[in-house]
């Protein structure tokens, strides 16, 4: 460890990165479920949801292990409570991914005419916001070596801004999707409308939580 690292104390960022790697597996499995929806491969939904649930459970186990480590009394370079809050948001991201995959097993959801492209874009934007937030976490361990400043801190701040912009883009498409769902109320059954509302809301959690995660990291940087 460098002299700066020794002075600042032990970094917990590697623990967050370990958990985030498992969260990313949950998101990827959710993405497979959404692709199956687009391709109407209903026979794959149950297996994909089971796999997503298994991955989320493994993420929970990693989270609990990390919490136990963080609760031990040792000096850290950053505030312990802030790290726990970031970990909690990562946990919520895994939960949201599992929820989306499970929702798709409830019924063979009818997609309104002309909605496929917007929903694909919505899916991609939410996953893109997550990947940007994942990049923020991936770069954190370099901060201890640089004393929480310099080019590495600026790179993370830039990523935080990118997450916020991507979340905004997802919001715009979300509003368009919701209008489309309500405009097709004669084509969709009440059950399908309710399912689309839940699915859109749950998927939107990815970009919302990713922005919260990035903001939490930004706050940690600002306090250094």
C-alpha positions in Angstrom: 0.0 0.0 0.0 1.2 3.5 -0.8 2.1 6.1 1.9 -1.1 7.9 1.2 -3.1 4.6 1.5 -1.4 3.9 4.9 -2.3 7.3 6.2 -5.9 7.2 5.1 -6.5 3.8 6.4 -8.2 0.7 5.0 -10.4 1.1 1.9 -13.8 -0.7 1.8 -14.2 -0.1 -1.9 -13.0 -3.5 -2.9 -15.9 -4.9 -0.9 -18.4 -2.8 -2.7 -16.9 -3.9 -6.0 -17.2 -7.5 -5.1 -20.9 -7.1 -4.4 -21.5 -5.0 -7.5 -20.1 -7.8 -9.6 -22.9 -10.0 -8.3 -25.5 -7.3 -8.8 -24.4 -7.0 -12.4 -25.1 -10.7 -12.9 -28.7 -10.1 -11.7 -29.1 -7.2 -14.1 -27.8 -9.3 -17.0 -30.2 -12.1 -16.2 -33.1 -9.6 -16.1 -31.9 -8.4 -19.5 -32.3 -11.9 -20.8 -35.9 -12.0 -19.5 -36.7 -8.8 -21.2 -35.3 -10.0 -24.5 -37.4 -13.1 -24.1 -40.4 -10.9 -23.7 -39.6 -9.0 -26.9 -39.2 -12.4 -28.7 -42.2 -13.9 -27.0 -40.2 -16.8 -25.7 -42.6 -17.6 -22.9 -41.2 -21.0 -22.2 -38.0 -19.4 -21.0 -39.5 -17.0 -18.4 -39.7 -19.4 -15.4 -36.2 -20.6 -15.7 -34.8 -17.1 -16.2 -36.7 -15.9 -13.1 -35.4 -18.7 -11.0 -31.9 -17.9 -12.1 -32.4 -14.3 -11.3 -33.7 -15.2 -7.9 -30.7 -17.4 -7.2 -28.3 -14.7 -8.3 -30.1 -12.1 -6.1 -29.9 -14.5 -3.1 -26.1 -14.9 -3.6 -25.9 -11.1 -3.7 -27.7 -11.0 -0.4 -25.2 -13.4 1.1 -22.3 -11.2 -0.1 -24.1 -8.1 1.3 -24.5 -9.7 4.7 -20.8 -10.8 4.7 -19.7 -7.2 3.8 -21.9 -5.7 6.5 -20.4 -7.9 9.1 -16.9 -6.9 8.0 -17.8 -3.2 7.9 -19.3 -3.3 11.4 -16.0 -4.5 12.9 -14.1 -1.7 14.5 -11.3 -0.6 12.2 -10.2 2.7 10.9 -11.4 3.4 7.3 -10.6 6.1 4.8 -14.3 7.0 4.4 -17.3 7.2 6.6 -18.7 3.7 7.4 -22.3 4.8 7.3 -21.9 6.2 3.8 -20.5 2.9 2.6 -23.4 1.0 4.1 -25.8 3.3 2.4 -24.1 2.7 -1.0 -24.2 -1.1 -0.3 -28.0 -0.8 0.5 -28.6 0.9 -2.9 -26.7 -1.8 -4.7 -28.8 -4.4 -2.9 -32.0 -2.6 -4.1 -30.7 -2.8 -7.7 -30.4 -6.6 -7.4 -33.9 -6.7 -5.9 -35.3 -4.6 -8.8 -33.7 -6.9 -11.4 -35.2 -10.0 -9.7 -38.7 -8.3 -9.5 -38.7 -7.6 -13.2 -37.8 -11.2 -14.0 -40.5 -12.5 -11.7 -43.1 -10.1 -13.0 -42.6 -11.6 -16.5 -43.7 -15.0 -15.3 -47.1 -13.9 -14.1 -48.8 -13.9 -17.5 -48.0 -13.8 -21.3 -48.0 -10.1 -21.6 -49.4 -8.5 -24.7 -47.3 -5.8 -26.2 -49.3 -2.9 -27.8 -48.7 -2.2 -31.4 -45.9 0.3 -32.0 -44.6 0.0 -28.4 -41.8 -2.4 -28.9 -39.2 0.1 -30.0 -39.8 2.5 -27.2 -39.7 -0.3 -24.6 -36.5 -1.6 -26.0 -35.0 1.9 -25.8 -36.3 2.2 -22.2 -34.7 -1.1 -21.3 -31.4 -0.1 -22.8 -31.3 3.3 -21.1 -32.0 1.8 -17.7 -29.3 -0.8 -18.1 -26.9 1.9 -19.5 -27.5 4.0 -16.3 -26.7 0.9 -14.2 -23.5 0.3 -16.2 -22.4 3.9 -15.7 -23.0 3.6 -12.0 -21.1 0.3 -12.0 -18.2 2.2 -13.6 -18.3 4.7 -10.8 -17.9 1.9 -8.2 -15.2 0.1 -10.3 -13.0 3.3 -10.2 -13.4 4.0 -6.5 -10.4 2.0 -5.3 -8.1 4.3 -7.2 -9.2 7.2 -5.0 -7.3 6.1 -2.0 -4.1 6.1 -3.9 -4.7 9.6 -5.2 -5.9 11.0 -1.9 -9.5 11.4 -3.2 -8.5 14.1 -5.7 -6.9 14.7 -9.1 -7.9 13.2 -12.4 -9.4 10.1 -10.9 -11.9 12.1 -8.8 -12.8 14.2 -11.8 -13.4 11.1 -13.9 -15.8 9.8 -11.3 -17.6 13.2 -11.2 -18.0 13.0 -14.9 -19.5 9.5 -14.7 -21.9 10.8 -12.0 -23.1 13.4 -14.4 -23.5 10.8 -17.2 -25.6 8.7 -14.9 -27.9 11.7 -14.1 -28.3 12.5 -17.8 -29.1 8.8 -18.8 -31.7 8.7 -16.0 -33.3 11.8 -17.4 -33.4 10.2 -20.9 -35.1 7.1 -19.3 -37.6 9.3 -17.6 -38.6 10.9 -21.0 -39.1 7.5 -22.6 -41.0 6.3 -19.5 -43.5 9.1 -19.9 -44.0 8.2 -23.5 -44.5 4.6 -22.7 -47.1 5.3 -20.1 -49.0 7.5 -22.5 -48.9 4.7 -25.0 -50.3 2.2 -22.5 -53.2 4.4 -21.6 -53.9 5.2 -25.2 -54.2 1.5 -26.0 -56.7 0.8 -23.2 -59.2 -0.6 -25.7 -56.6 -3.0 -27.0 -55.2 -4.1 -23.6 -57.1 -5.9 -20.9 -57.1 -4.4 -17.4 -54.7 -7.1 -16.3 -52.3 -6.3 -19.1 -52.5 -2.6 -18.4 -51.7 -3.2 -14.7 -48.8 -5.5 -15.6 -47.3 -2.9 -18.0 -47.6 -0.2 -15.3 -45.8 -2.4 -12.8 -43.2 -3.5 -15.3 -42.4 0.0 -16.4 -42.3 1.2 -12.8 -40.0 -1.6 -11.6 -37.6 -1.3 -14.6 -37.4 2.5 -14.0 -35.9 1.6 -10.6 -32.7 0.7 -12.3 -32.0 4.2 -13.5 -33.4 5.9 -10.4 -31.3 3.8 -8.1 -28.3 4.1 -10.3 -28.6 7.9 -10.0 -29.0 7.6 -6.2 -25.9 5.4 -6.1 -23.8 7.9 -8.1 -25.1 10.7 -5.9 -24.0 8.8 -2.8 -20.5 8.4 -4.2 -20.4 12.1 -5.1 -21.4 13.0 -1.6 -18.6 10.8 -0.3 -16.1 12.6 -2.5 -17.4 16.0 -1.5 -16.9 15.2 2.1 -13.2 14.3 1.7 
